[in-house]
Amino acid sequence: MERLRPDDHFLILLEGDETPMHIGSLLVLDVPTEYRTDAADRLRSHLIDRLPNTPLLRELRRSPLGFDSDVWVRPEHVDLDRHIVIHRTESPMTRRDLSSFVEQHVMTRLAMERPPFKIDILDGVEPNGIAMYVRIHHCVADGVGFQTILGLLSDDSPAGDANVSIPDDAGGTPTRHEWLQGALDRFRAERAGQADHRAARRSAIDALRDPAFQRAETPTISLSGPTSTRRSYTTVTIPFDQLRQTARSLDATLNDLFLAIAGTTMRNYLIEIDDLPDTPLTTNSARSYRRAEHGAFGNRIVAIHPHLATHIADPLERLRAIQASMPIERRRTGYDEAMLNQPESPFGPAVRRRRFAERRESGASVLPGNVTVSNVPGPKHARSYAGFTQLSNHPTPLLGSGRALNFTARRNANSFDVGVMVDADKIGDVDHIAGLFQWGYTEYALLAEREPTE
């Protein structure tokens, strides 16, 4: 058995019908002519052969009374017909058809009583491709771990390896008495360490009260308020080398520029709908603190909330203001890690379930931020699956409570692939948002041509 960390449990408790908590990606693969008749079946067989390399073939068991962590166990049987599904179409799918498929399925929650993943294979994508829509519950992996899983499913990983994540569990799930007694013994043995963690948490809370760590307040706009259960989705692709060179010419990191493009997009959109606030929009993003000792999976992220400087008209000044807000978030990371990275305590799962139920009933938002902007590292080389080269790797991001829009990006060799997800009840035309995003990049690219390159 492998215990579920409190951080990962948190991502299960955040889930609701309006916010399914899975990480996703829409991958389009190039299929050579000689394989087009059986490409979907070849791809499915390829994925099944590599599933044992991943942490996906497991399911959760809830602890008695919520006294101890829930645990991951190996199921005796997995019905892969429910997890890897081929969809055959009469005519080739366009990129708009792919987006529509995501919109129709992104709100379907993954069943936690089974291995929490789903891979839809879409057979026949214009002009000569095939697509995979991959969803994995966030409790299994964060964005970095998700990319690791995609790598383990690719041709980079050989078939038939031993499972890299879960130790063999020869004894099976313990009885109720064995589980409770074992947990009690473990909590007693960990008592000194728990006291150290509580002290570190109190110290972090005290440190974060320093005015130097104060963030911009999240303004209320027309896009604020409860998140609906309807989504619209589209994609944007920018040449990676061009984006990186633009950032260098503007003396910025690629992530700084990505945030500035998102800020430009939101500023222009809010001006259009006559709802631009005097204070800057803030983001709900994530920063990884994963180190080698943490392993490859689970969640090792802290929330960061840089502002997007939407109150500033000049694009270069907007970029500089965003850059100025980031050091505060970076300095907070160590303290936020100390607050999140806590060991399990007796009845901790039961207490968390009750508190989240109360918060959900009150309608309170869990995290601040008007929009989500997330940049996750992706492969520097072109991956392939079953010999089919990966042409794109667009995220299919989730929307958190109270947020109407998410820009999430991943590198895919020489492409910077952005997935744009919006609350369809709040934003009617997601393609217009994508167009504004493209214009935001163009504005900075033109500005970079006038700036000296280091």
Secondary structure, DSSP 4 states (H G I P E B T S, - for coil): -EEPPHHHHHHHHT-BTTB--EEEEEEEEE--GGGTTTHHHHHHHHHHHHGGGSS-S-EEEPPGGG-S--EEE--S---GGGTEEEEEEEEEEPHHHHHHHHHHHTTSPPPTTS-SEEEEEEEEETTTEEEEEEEEETTTB-HHHHHHHHHHHSTTS-TTPPPSS----TT-SPPHHHHHHHHHHHHHHTHHHHHHHHHHHHHHHHHHTSGGGPPPP----TT-S---S-EEEEEEEEEHHHHHHHHHHTT--HHHHHHHHHHHHHHHHHHHTT---SS--BB-EEEE---GGG-SSB--EEEE--B--TT--SHHHHHHHHHHHHHHHHHHHHHHHHHH-PPP-TTHHHHHHHHHHHHHHHT--SS--SBEEEEE---SS--EETTEEEEEEEE-----TT--EEEEEEEETTEEEEEEEEETTT-S-HHHHHHHHHHHHHHHHHHHHHSPP-
